[in-house]
Amino acid sequence: MILWHASGGDVTPDTLAPFGIKTLILTESCVHLGKNRPLATMDLLFEEVLRLGKIMQVEDQAQELVENWKAELAVL
C-alpha cells in the first residue's frame, strides 16, 4: 500500500495500478486540487485517521487517538 499525496508528477494511483500497487488517496491532501473535494476540517482528519486505522488493523488505537483529540478540542 502506498499513501499518495497529490503533489503532481509521474507517479500517481493510475500509473501504479497496472503493477498491482494499491494506493490510498488521502482526501485532506487533495483539497487543493479543487475537484469537488470537501473542505479540510478536523472531522475530515478524524475520518482519515480512522480509515488508516482500519487498513493497518489498529482500529482501536485509531479510535482512541481520535477520541482523545476530540476531548482536547472540546476544552478549547
N, C-alpha and C positions, 0 to 999 in steps of 0.2 A: 504494500500500500504506500502510496505517495500522497502527502498533503501538498496540494497545489495552491500557490499564491498567484493570482492573476497579475503578473508583472510584465507580461509580454514575452516575446522570444519564440524560439522554435519548439521548445518542449512544452507541450500542452496535453490535457487529457485526450484530445483527439489524436495526437501523434503517438501517444503511448499505448492506446487501446489495441492497435494491431499486434502489439507484442505481448498482449495479455496482462498488461500492467494496470491494475486498478488504481484509481485516484479518488480523492475526496476533495471537492471544491468547497472551501470554507466560505460561506455566504458573506461573512463580515469582511473578508479580504477582497471581495468583488464589488462592493458597493460603489466604488469609484468608477466602475465601468458604465454605470447608468443604464443598464439593460433591464429595466423593471425590477431592480433589486430593492429589497426593503432597506429602510434607513438603519444605520448602525445604532443599536441600542444595547443596554445591559441585558435585556431579555434575549436578544439575538445571541449575545455572547454566552449566556447561560445555556441556550439550546445547543450551541455548537459544542460546548464542553460535555453536555450530556450525550450528544451524538458520538463524540470521540470516546467517551467512557464505554459506550455500548460496543463500539468497534474493537476497542482494546480489552474488552472483557473486564473492565474495572468500574462497572456501573455504580456500585455502592460508593466508591471513593469519589466519583464524579458528582453524584447526588449530594454527598456530604459537603464537598467543596462549594457547590452552588448554594446550598442552604446556608453555609457559613457566610458567603459573600452577601447573600440577601439579608441576613441578620445584621451584618456590619453596615450595610447601606440603610437599613431601617432606622438606625440611630443617628444618622446624619441629618 
